[in-house]
């Protein structure tokens, strides 16, 4: 998972908000993969389901970072 830099409070609010959003999405992917639940995303103009199997692969990739 992504770690916040030591000087996070010195960063602009917009940058901190983006970092928090990305961390929340990473957490959602990991948790849904753990529970075997899909998530739905917008891709190429339509809603697409990412299966638990796809989420597990993404979860493993995120945990290795």
MOVEN-V320906 format. One record per residue. N is the residue number from 1. RES is the residue in three letters. OMEGA is omega in whole degrees, 0 to 359 (* if undefined). BURIAL is b if it has 16 or more other ideal C-beta (glycine too) atoms within 10 Angstrom, else e. D_FIRST is the distance of its C-alpha to the first C-alpha in whole Angstrom. Layout:
N,RES,OMEGA,BURIAL,D_FIRST / N,RES,OMEGA,BURIAL,D_FIRST
This chain:
1,UNK,181,e,0 / 2,UNK,178,e,4 / 3,UNK,178,e,6 / 4,UNK,178,e,10 / 5,UNK,182,e,13 / 6,UNK,183,e,16 / 7,UNK,187,e,18 / 8,UNK,182,e,16 / 9,UNK,178,e,19 / 10,UNK,182,e,21 / 11,UNK,177,e,20 / 12,UNK,182,e,22 / 13,UNK,181,e,21 / 14,UNK,180,e,20 / 15,UNK,178,e,17 / 16,UNK,179,e,16 / 17,UNK,178,e,17 / 18,UNK,178,e,15 / 19,UNK,179,b,12 / 20,UNK,179,e,12 / 21,UNK,180,e,13 / 22,UNK,178,e,10 / 23,UNK,179,e,8 / 24,UNK,178,e,10 / 25,UNK,177,e,11 / 26,UNK,180,b,7 / 27,UNK,178,e,8 / 28,UNK,180,e,12 / 29,UNK,181,b,11 / 30,UNK,183,b,10 / 31,UNK,179,e,12 / 32,UNK,177,b,15 / 33,UNK,180,b,14 / 34,UNK,182,e,15 / 35,UNK,181,e,18 / 36,UNK,181,e,19 / 37,UNK,177,e,20 / 38,UNK,167,e,20 / 39,UNK,182,b,19 / 40,UNK,181,e,21 / 41,UNK,176,e,20 / 42,UNK,181,e,23 / 43,UNK,177,e,24 / 44,UNK,175,e,27 / 45,UNK,177,e,29 / 46,UNK,179,e,28 / 47,UNK,182,e,26 / 48,UNK,176,e,24 / 49,UNK,171,e,23 / 50,UNK,184,b,20 / 51,UNK,177,e,21 / 52,UNK,179,b,19 / 53,UNK,177,e,19 / 54,UNK,179,e,17 / 55,UNK,179,b,15 / 56,UNK,178,b,14 / 57,UNK,179,e,14 / 58,UNK,179,b,11 / 59,UNK,178,b,9 / 60,UNK,179,e,10 / 61,UNK,180,e,9 / 62,UNK,182,b,6 / 63,UNK,179,e,5 / 64,UNK,182,e,7 / 65,UNK,*,e,6
